[in-house]
Amino acid sequence: MTLLIIAFCACAVIAAANVGMEYARDLMMLQQNSYRSERYRSWLRQSGDTTSVTRLLGMAVFLVTMVTWATTDWAMAMVLIFCVCNTMMLAKAKYKKPLVWTPRVKRLMTVMCLISLIVAAAAAAIFGHRDLLTTLFAITIALQGLYCASHLVTLSALFILGPVEKHINQGFIDDAKRILRSMPGLTIIGVTGSYGKTSTKHYLQRILSEKYDTLMTPGSFNTPLGVVRTVREHLKPYNEVFIVEMGAKNLGDIKEICDIVNPTIGIVTAVGPQHLESFKTIDNVCRTKFELIDALPADGLGVINDDFAPAAARKVTNVPVVRYAVRDINGAQVTARDITYDAFGTTFTIAGPDWVMRLRTRLVGECNISNLMAAVIVARHLGVPDEKIRIAVEHIEQVEHRLNLKRTPGGITIIDDAFNSNPTGSAMALDVLASMTGGKRIVITPGMIELGDRQEELNRDFGKKIASSVDVAIVVGHYNRDAILSGITEGGLNESAVHAVESFSEAQELLTAIARQGDTVLYENDLPDTFK
């Protein structure tokens, strides 16, 4: 009997560990979805996580143990085997964006554990009144059920903590506003767009640093709370310029950030079909991005990329505007011309109404030229001398994973455009790859994400573009595979040059086998853990 009790205790402990690790994984996905229940539920629908093989097997074990209550020994053995296997699998899993144990995550995990304790105690009280073995069995089966319902537990904890988090966040926001009010001489620049905002932020920071003490929001701190955290933890009294990247997935997101920081200069880098899953229409995308321009004061400055038709068509009357373009130059005050690429970067000319600048940069791609144009316009507006702008542009470092060039010791050129691919950016990246004629041109991609109803159409068009730009195509994963392969076939690329693989590790193995000195490899988009 003693050995049986020990075995049952061990099984309960392992079942608890399995639930805890699954909770951590669910919180990781909730964190990647900005702690928003609607985005988390959308991920559940798209990923199929609720009906994965592991989840269904766990449900089957739970149901079998429920209907075979009398034969507890082998039922517990089934639970034990499942929990041990699943725990080992979760322990070995590697994630591109692992869970960050923030105070909010810790609060959520605490509530989830309390919910689990209540469920386990209720099961023990209702079903485990006969003896200790029955009690342990009831607790273990309850834990198995909690594993099956982990998504519901996660959403329940999010709902329960909603008022608490709102109160905490408002305190942080009020403190950030107080800090900003104490710095009336601070110039605040907002940067938003469907894509290009992070690169533009970096380029602007590098150029303005030639004259000003400049702070920018780090990493992807482009949400209201990310901006608030930057203000509270990084902004110093001696900073002269604060560059704020502003991200959005829903109407009102940009306005929320503007209400906190009150920018005087705003840059809209692009209006395109990114995050259509949440925005639904391009019109909603445009309205959201222009929340930044609408928030600017009459003595401020709006800088708008007219290469995107919705942005070019959007009239602005509340603030002076400078419009720039690389392709659709009609109506733009600042344009780029005489663009030439080589293996070491780009040379190009920026022309304004009464000024011209010839610039050299290590960056490549039309999108990077466009982003540099926005940064140069703002720098000139703030009085940075042209010669200092030239020096800064020449020494700007490529932003990681955003169309930056690398060379391997083996003589292979890598074009790393792995972050957040989009229709415009991916086409530009393929144009850069197509210009590399020293060897084979190879693209590795899982396709583009968050494009709503146009997901299949735009990835099929992406496949057509691949067919006309590369010598070898490696398509990763299942999420966009059919659409991309359909486009590649329609584009006429030889079937022998197309490879479909399951994972990036498999793609790397294939690349090692086929790549030679002089070849160029484009990594176009690398899906986060939110997608498969």
C-alpha positions as CSV (number, residue, x, y, z in Angstrom):
1,M,0.0,0.0,0.0
2,T,2.8,2.4,0.9
3,L,4.5,1.9,-2.5
4,L,1.2,2.5,-4.2
5,I,0.7,5.7,-2.3
6,I,4.2,6.9,-3.3
7,A,3.5,6.0,-6.9
8,F,0.2,7.9,-6.9
9,C,1.9,10.9,-5.3
10,A,4.6,10.8,-7.9
11,C,2.0,10.7,-10.7
12,A,0.2,13.7,-9.2
13,V,3.4,15.7,-9.0
14,I,4.3,14.9,-12.6
15,A,0.8,15.8,-13.7
16,A,1.2,19.1,-11.9
17,A,4.5,19.8,-13.6
18,N,3.0,19.0,-16.9
19,V,0.2,21.5,-16.3
20,G,2.7,24.2,-15.1
21,M,4.8,23.8,-18.2
22,E,1.7,24.0,-20.5
23,Y,0.6,27.1,-18.6
24,A,4.0,28.7,-19.3
25,R,3.7,27.9,-23.0
26,D,0.1,29.4,-23.1
27,L,1.4,32.5,-21.4
28,M,4.2,32.8,-23.9
29,M,1.6,32.8,-26.7
30,L,-0.6,35.3,-24.8
31,Q,2.4,37.6,-24.4
32,Q,3.2,37.4,-28.1
33,N,-0.4,38.4,-28.7
34,S,0.0,41.5,-26.5
35,Y,-2.1,40.0,-23.7
36,R,-5.2,40.7,-25.8
37,S,-7.9,38.0,-25.5
38,E,-9.2,38.5,-29.1
39,R,-5.7,38.1,-30.6
40,Y,-5.1,35.1,-28.4
41,R,-8.4,33.5,-29.5
42,S,-7.5,34.3,-33.1
43,W,-4.2,32.5,-32.6
44,L,-6.0,29.5,-31.2
45,R,-8.2,29.3,-34.3
46,Q,-5.4,29.7,-36.8
47,S,-2.8,27.5,-35.1
48,G,-5.1,24.6,-34.3
49,D,-3.5,24.2,-30.9
50,T,-6.8,23.2,-29.3
51,T,-7.0,20.2,-31.7
52,S,-3.3,19.3,-32.0
53,V,-2.4,15.6,-31.8
54,T,-0.9,16.1,-28.3
55,R,-3.9,17.9,-27.1
56,L,-6.4,15.4,-28.5
57,L,-4.3,12.5,-27.0
58,G,-4.4,14.3,-23.6
59,M,-8.2,14.7,-23.9
60,A,-8.5,11.0,-24.8
61,V,-6.5,10.0,-21.7
62,F,-8.7,12.2,-19.5
63,L,-11.9,10.8,-20.9
64,V,-10.7,7.2,-20.6
65,T,-9.7,7.6,-17.0
66,M,-13.0,9.3,-16.2
67,V,-15.1,6.3,-17.5
68,T,-12.8,3.7,-15.9
69,W,-12.9,5.2,-12.4
70,A,-12.8,1.8,-10.7
71,T,-9.5,0.6,-12.3
72,T,-7.3,3.4,-10.9
73,D,-4.0,1.6,-11.2
74,W,-3.7,1.4,-15.0
75,A,-5.6,4.7,-15.4
76,M,-2.9,6.4,-13.4
77,A,-0.3,4.7,-15.5
78,M,-1.9,6.1,-18.6
79,V,-1.8,9.6,-17.1
80,L,1.8,9.1,-16.0
81,I,3.0,8.0,-19.4
82,F,1.3,10.9,-21.1
83,C,2.5,13.5,-18.7
84,V,6.1,12.3,-18.7
85,C,6.2,12.3,-22.5
86,N,4.5,15.7,-22.8
87,T,6.7,17.3,-20.1
88,M,9.9,16.0,-21.9
89,M,8.6,17.4,-25.2
90,L,7.8,20.8,-23.6
91,A,11.2,20.9,-21.9
92,K,13.0,20.3,-25.1
93,A,11.0,22.8,-27.2
94,K,13.0,25.8,-28.5
95,Y,11.1,29.1,-29.2
96,K,12.2,32.1,-31.3
97,K,10.5,34.4,-28.7
98,P,10.5,32.6,-25.4
99,L,8.4,33.7,-22.5
100,V,9.6,36.8,-20.6
101,W,8.8,36.5,-16.9
102,T,7.5,40.0,-16.4
103,P,5.5,41.0,-13.3
104,R,2.3,40.7,-15.3
105,V,3.2,37.1,-16.4
106,K,3.9,36.3,-12.8
107,R,0.5,37.6,-11.7
108,L,-1.2,35.7,-14.4
109,M,0.6,32.5,-13.5
110,T,-0.3,33.0,-9.8
111,V,-4.0,33.3,-10.6
112,M,-3.8,30.3,-13.0
113,C,-2.2,28.2,-10.2
114,L,-4.9,29.4,-7.7
115,I,-7.6,28.3,-10.2
116,S,-5.9,24.9,-10.5
117,L,-5.7,24.5,-6.7
118,I,-9.4,25.2,-6.4
119,V,-10.3,22.7,-9.1
120,A,-8.0,20.1,-7.6
121,A,-9.4,20.6,-4.1
122,A,-13.0,20.4,-5.4
123,A,-12.2,17.2,-7.2
124,A,-10.6,15.8,-4.0
125,A,-13.6,16.8,-1.9
126,I,-16.2,15.4,-4.3
127,F,-14.6,12.2,-5.5
128,G,-11.7,11.5,-3.1
129,H,-13.6,11.0,0.2
130,R,-13.1,7.3,0.4
131,D,-9.3,7.0,1.1
132,L,-5.9,8.6,0.3
133,L,-5.5,6.7,-3.0
134,T,-8.8,7.8,-4.3
135,T,-8.0,11.4,-3.3
136,L,-4.7,11.3,-5.1
137,F,-6.4,9.8,-8.1
138,A,-9.1,12.5,-8.2
139,I,-6.4,15.2,-7.9
140,T,-4.4,13.7,-10.8
141,I,-7.4,13.4,-13.1
142,A,-8.3,17.0,-12.3
143,L,-4.8,18.1,-13.3
144,Q,-5.1,16.1,-16.5
145,G,-8.4,17.9,-17.2
146,L,-6.7,21.3,-16.4
147,Y,-4.1,20.5,-19.0
148,C,-6.8,19.9,-21.6
149,A,-8.5,23.2,-20.6
150,S,-5.3,25.2,-20.2
151,H,-6.4,27.8,-22.8
152,L,-9.6,28.4,-20.8
153,V,-7.6,28.8,-17.6
154,T,-5.4,31.3,-19.3
155,L,-8.3,33.4,-20.6
156,S,-10.0,33.2,-17.2
157,A,-6.9,34.5,-15.4
158,L,-6.7,37.3,-18.0
159,F,-10.3,38.3,-17.3
160,I,-10.0,38.1,-13.6
161,L,-6.9,40.3,-13.6
162,G,-8.4,42.8,-16.1
163,P,-9.3,45.5,-13.6
164,V,-6.1,45.1,-11.7
165,E,-3.9,45.4,-14.8
166,K,-5.9,48.4,-15.9
167,H,-5.3,50.2,-12.6
168,I,-1.6,49.3,-12.6
169,N,-1.2,50.4,-16.2
170,Q,-2.9,53.7,-15.6
171,G,-0.5,54.5,-12.8
172,F,2.4,53.9,-15.2
173,I,0.8,56.1,-17.9
174,D,0.2,58.9,-15.5
175,D,3.9,58.7,-14.3
176,A,5.2,58.8,-17.9
177,K,3.0,61.9,-18.7
178,R,4.4,63.6,-15.6
179,I,8.0,63.0,-16.8
180,L,7.2,64.3,-20.2
181,R,5.6,67.4,-18.8
182,S,8.7,68.1,-16.9
183,M,10.7,68.3,-20.2
184,P,9.0,71.1,-22.2
185,G,12.0,71.5,-24.5
186,L,12.0,67.8,-25.6
187,T,11.3,67.3,-29.3
188,I,9.1,64.2,-29.7
189,I,9.0,62.4,-33.1
190,G,6.4,59.7,-33.9
191,V,7.2,57.1,-36.5
192,T,4.5,54.7,-37.8
193,G,3.7,52.7,-40.9
194,S,2.7,49.3,-42.0
195,Y,6.4,48.6,-42.4
196,G,9.7,50.5,-42.4
197,K,9.1,52.2,-39.0
198,T,11.8,50.4,-37.1
199,S,14.4,51.0,-39.7
200,T,13.4,54.6,-40.1
201,K,13.6,55.0,-36.3
202,H,17.2,53.7,-36.3
203,Y,18.3,55.8,-39.3
204,L,16.8,59.0,-37.8
205,Q,18.4,58.3,-34.4
206,R,21.8,57.9,-36.0
207,I,21.5,61.1,-38.1
208,L,20.0,63.3,-35.3
209,S,22.8,62.2,-32.9
210,E,25.2,64.2,-35.0
211,K,23.6,67.3,-33.4
212,Y,21.3,66.3,-30.5
213,D,21.2,64.0,-27.5
214,T,18.7,61.5,-28.9
215,L,16.7,58.6,-27.4
216,M,14.6,56.1,-29.3
217,T,12.2,53.5,-28.1
218,P,14.3,50.3,-28.0
219,G,13.6,47.0,-29.8
220,S,9.9,46.6,-30.6
221,F,8.7,48.8,-27.7
222,N,6.0,50.2,-30.0
223,T,2.9,49.7,-27.9
224,P,1.5,52.2,-25.4
225,L,3.0,50.3,-22.4
226,G,6.3,49.8,-24.3
227,V,6.5,53.6,-24.9
228,V,5.6,54.3,-21.2
229,R,8.3,51.9,-20.0
230,T,10.8,53.7,-22.2
231,V,9.9,57.0,-20.8
232,R,10.0,55.8,-17.2
233,E,13.2,53.7,-17.4
234,H,15.3,55.4,-20.1
235,L,14.4,59.0,-20.7
236,K,16.9,61.4,-19.1
237,P,16.5,65.1,-18.3
238,Y,19.4,65.9,-20.8
239,N,17.7,64.2,-23.8
240,E,16.8,66.7,-26.5
241,V,14.9,64.4,-29.0
242,F,12.7,61.4,-28.3
243,I,11.9,59.1,-31.3
244,V,8.8,57.0,-30.6
245,E,8.0,54.0,-32.8
246,M,4.3,53.5,-32.9
247,G,2.8,50.1,-33.8
248,A,-0.8,49.2,-34.3
249,K,-3.2,46.3,-35.0
250,N,-6.5,48.0,-34.4
251,L,-8.1,51.4,-34.9
252,G,-7.2,53.8,-32.1
253,D,-3.8,52.2,-31.2
254,I,-1.7,55.1,-32.6
255,K,-4.0,57.7,-31.0
256,E,-3.5,56.0,-27.6
257,I,0.2,56.5,-27.9
258,C,-0.1,60.0,-29.2
259,D,-2.3,60.9,-26.2
260,I,0.6,59.9,-24.0
261,V,3.6,61.5,-25.7
262,N,2.1,64.4,-27.8
263,P,4.5,64.3,-30.7
264,T,5.3,67.5,-32.7
265,I,6.7,65.6,-35.8
266,G,5.2,62.5,-37.3
267,I,6.4,60.1,-40.0
268,V,4.1,57.7,-41.9
269,T,6.5,55.3,-43.7
270,A,3.9,53.1,-45.4
271,V,0.2,52.2,-45.7
272,G,-0.1,48.6,-46.9
273,P,-1.9,45.3,-46.4
274,Q,-0.2,44.4,-43.1
275,H,-2.2,43.1,-40.1
276,L,-5.3,42.9,-42.4
277,E,-6.5,40.1,-40.1
278,S,-7.3,42.6,-37.4
279,F,-7.7,45.8,-39.5
280,K,-10.0,44.1,-42.1
281,T,-9.5,46.9,-44.7
282,I,-6.8,49.1,-46.1
283,D,-8.9,52.1,-45.3
284,N,-8.8,51.1,-41.6
285,V,-5.0,50.7,-41.9
286,C,-4.7,54.2,-43.4
287,R,-7.0,55.8,-40.8
288,T,-5.0,54.3,-38.0
289,K,-1.6,55.3,-39.3
290,F,-2.8,58.9,-39.9
291,E,-3.9,59.1,-36.3
292,L,-0.3,60.2,-35.8
293,I,-0.6,63.0,-38.3
294,D,-4.0,64.1,-37.0
295,A,-2.5,64.4,-33.5
296,L,0.2,66.8,-34.6
297,P,0.0,70.5,-33.5
298,A,-0.4,73.3,-36.1
299,D,3.3,74.3,-35.8
300,G,4.5,70.7,-36.2
301,L,5.5,68.7,-39.3
302,G,4.1,65.6,-41.0
303,V,6.3,63.5,-43.3
304,I,4.4,61.1,-45.5
305,N,5.5,58.4,-48.0
306,D,3.5,59.0,-51.2
307,D,4.7,55.7,-52.7
308,F,1.6,54.2,-51.2
309,A,-1.7,55.3,-52.9
310,P,-3.8,55.5,-49.7
311,A,-1.3,57.8,-48.0
312,A,-0.9,59.9,-51.1
313,A,-4.6,60.3,-51.4
314,R,-5.1,61.3,-47.7
315,K,-5.5,65.0,-47.4
316,V,-3.9,66.8,-44.4
317,T,-5.0,70.3,-43.3
318,N,-4.0,70.5,-39.6
319,V,-0.2,70.6,-40.0
320,P,2.4,71.4,-42.7
321,V,3.3,68.2,-44.6
322,V,6.4,67.1,-46.6
323,R,5.6,64.2,-49.0
324,Y,8.4,62.0,-50.3
325,A,8.6,59.2,-52.9
326,V,10.9,56.9,-54.7
327,R,8.5,55.5,-57.3
328,D,5.3,57.6,-57.5
329,I,7.0,61.0,-57.5
330,N,4.0,63.1,-58.9
331,G,2.9,65.3,-56.1
332,A,5.9,64.5,-53.8
333,Q,8.1,67.4,-52.7
334,V,11.2,65.2,-52.0
335,T,12.2,62.4,-54.4
336,A,15.0,59.9,-54.9
337,R,16.8,59.4,-58.2
338,D,20.0,58.0,-59.8
339,I,19.9,54.9,-57.5
340,T,22.8,52.5,-58.1
341,Y,23.5,49.3,-56.2
342,D,26.7,47.4,-55.8
343,A,28.0,44.6,-53.5
344,F,28.9,47.2,-50.9
345,G,25.8,49.3,-50.7
346,T,23.9,52.0,-52.6
347,T,24.6,55.5,-54.0
348,F,21.6,57.8,-54.6
349,T,20.4,61.4,-54.8
350,I,17.7,63.0,-52.7
351,A,16.1,66.1,-54.3
352,G,13.9,68.6,-52.5
353,P,12.2,71.8,-53.7
354,D,15.4,73.8,-53.4
355,W,18.1,71.4,-52.3
356,V,19.9,68.3,-53.6
357,M,22.0,65.7,-51.8
358,R,24.1,62.9,-53.2
359,L,24.5,60.1,-50.6
360,R,26.3,56.9,-50.1
361,T,25.1,54.1,-47.8
362,R,25.9,50.6,-46.9
363,L,22.2,49.8,-47.1
364,V,20.5,48.1,-50.1
365,G,17.0,48.0,-51.4
366,E,14.4,50.7,-52.4
367,C,12.7,50.4,-49.0
368,N,15.9,51.4,-47.2
369,I,16.3,54.4,-49.5
370,S,12.7,55.4,-48.8
371,N,13.3,55.1,-45.0
372,L,16.5,57.1,-45.3
373,M,14.6,59.9,-47.1
374,A,12.2,60.3,-44.2
375,A,15.0,60.5,-41.8
376,V,16.9,63.1,-43.9
377,I,13.8,65.3,-44.3
378,V,13.3,65.4,-40.5
379,A,17.0,66.0,-39.9
380,R,17.1,68.9,-42.2
381,H,13.9,70.3,-40.6
382,L,15.7,70.2,-37.2
383,G,18.8,71.9,-38.5
384,V,21.3,69.1,-38.9
385,P,23.9,70.3,-41.4
386,D,24.0,68.5,-44.8
387,E,27.6,67.4,-44.3
388,K,26.8,65.8,-41.0
389,I,23.8,64.1,-42.6
390,R,26.1,62.7,-45.4
391,I,28.6,61.3,-42.8
392,A,25.8,59.8,-40.7
393,V,24.1,58.1,-43.7
394,E,27.5,56.7,-44.9
395,H,28.1,55.1,-41.5
396,I,24.6,53.9,-40.7
397,E,24.7,50.2,-39.7
398,Q,22.2,47.8,-41.2
399,V,19.3,47.0,-38.9
400,E,19.3,43.3,-38.0
401,H,16.9,41.1,-40.1
402,R,15.8,44.1,-42.2
403,L,17.4,43.6,-45.6
404,N,21.0,43.7,-44.3
405,L,23.9,42.3,-46.2
406,K,26.4,39.8,-44.7
407,R,29.2,37.7,-46.1
408,T,30.2,34.3,-44.9
409,P,33.8,33.1,-44.8
410,G,33.0,30.8,-47.6
411,G,32.2,33.6,-50.0
412,I,28.4,33.4,-49.9
413,T,26.4,36.6,-49.7
414,I,23.5,36.6,-47.2
415,I,20.6,39.1,-47.5
416,D,18.8,38.9,-44.2
417,D,15.3,40.2,-44.5
418,A,13.8,37.8,-41.9
419,F,11.7,40.2,-39.8
420,N,8.0,40.7,-40.5
421,S,7.8,40.3,-44.3
422,N,5.2,42.2,-46.3
423,P,4.2,42.5,-49.9
424,T,6.1,45.6,-50.7
425,G,9.2,44.8,-48.7
426,S,9.4,41.2,-50.0
427,A,9.1,42.4,-53.6
428,M,12.0,44.9,-53.0
429,A,14.1,42.2,-51.4
430,L,13.6,40.0,-54.4
431,D,14.6,42.8,-56.7
432,V,17.9,43.2,-54.7
433,L,18.4,39.4,-55.0
434,A,17.7,39.5,-58.7
435,S,20.5,42.1,-59.2
436,M,23.1,39.7,-57.7
437,T,24.4,37.9,-60.7
438,G,27.7,36.5,-59.5
439,G,26.3,33.0,-58.7
440,K,23.1,31.2,-57.8
441,R,20.3,33.3,-56.3
442,I,18.5,31.4,-53.5
443,V,15.5,32.4,-51.5
444,I,14.4,30.7,-48.2
445,T,11.0,31.7,-47.0
446,P,7.8,30.6,-45.2
447,G,5.9,33.4,-46.9
448,M,4.0,36.4,-45.4
449,I,1.6,36.5,-42.5
450,E,-1.3,38.6,-41.0
451,L,-2.7,39.4,-44.4
452,G,-6.3,38.5,-43.6
453,D,-8.5,37.5,-46.5
454,R,-5.7,38.3,-48.9
455,Q,-3.3,35.9,-47.4
456,E,-3.5,33.3,-50.2
457,E,-3.6,35.9,-53.0
458,L,-0.6,37.9,-51.9
459,N,1.5,34.8,-51.2
460,R,0.6,33.5,-54.6
461,D,1.8,36.8,-56.1
462,F,4.9,36.5,-54.0
463,G,5.5,33.1,-55.5
464,K,5.3,34.6,-59.0
465,K,7.8,37.2,-58.1
466,I,10.1,34.5,-56.7
467,A,9.9,32.6,-60.0
468,S,11.2,35.7,-62.0
469,S,13.9,36.6,-59.4
470,V,15.7,33.5,-58.2
471,D,17.5,30.3,-59.4
472,V,16.5,28.2,-56.3
473,A,13.5,28.6,-54.1
474,I,13.2,26.9,-50.7
475,V,9.7,27.1,-49.1
476,V,9.5,26.4,-45.4
477,G,6.5,25.0,-43.4
478,H,2.9,24.6,-44.3
479,Y,1.3,27.9,-43.5
480,N,1.7,29.5,-47.0
481,R,3.2,26.5,-48.9
482,D,0.4,25.8,-51.4
483,A,-0.1,29.5,-52.3
484,I,3.6,30.2,-52.8
485,L,4.2,27.0,-54.8
486,S,1.2,27.8,-57.0
487,G,2.6,31.2,-57.8
488,I,6.1,29.8,-58.5
489,T,4.6,27.2,-60.9
490,E,2.6,29.9,-62.6
491,G,5.7,32.0,-62.8
492,G,7.5,29.3,-64.7
493,L,10.4,28.4,-62.4
494,N,11.8,24.9,-63.2
495,E,10.3,22.4,-60.8
496,S,13.8,20.9,-60.0
497,A,14.8,24.3,-58.6
498,V,11.9,24.4,-56.1
499,H,12.1,22.7,-52.7
500,A,9.5,22.4,-49.9
501,V,10.8,21.6,-46.4
502,E,9.3,21.3,-43.0
503,S,11.5,23.5,-40.9
504,F,14.3,26.1,-41.1
505,S,16.8,23.5,-39.8
506,E,15.9,21.3,-42.8
507,A,16.3,24.4,-45.1
508,Q,19.8,25.0,-43.6
509,E,20.8,21.4,-44.3
510,L,19.6,21.8,-47.9
511,L,21.4,25.1,-48.3
512,T,24.7,23.6,-47.0
513,A,24.4,21.0,-49.8
514,I,23.7,23.3,-52.7
515,A,25.3,26.7,-51.9
516,R,28.7,27.6,-53.4
517,Q,31.1,30.5,-53.3
518,G,29.6,33.5,-55.1
519,D,26.0,32.5,-54.4
520,T,23.5,34.9,-52.8
521,V,20.9,33.7,-50.2
522,L,17.9,35.8,-49.3
523,Y,16.1,34.9,-46.0
524,E,12.7,36.4,-46.5
525,N,10.6,36.4,-43.3
526,D,11.0,34.0,-40.3
527,L,7.7,33.2,-38.7
528,P,7.4,33.8,-34.9
529,D,6.1,31.1,-32.6
530,T,2.6,32.5,-33.1
531,F,2.4,30.8,-36.5
532,K,3.3,27.4,-37.9
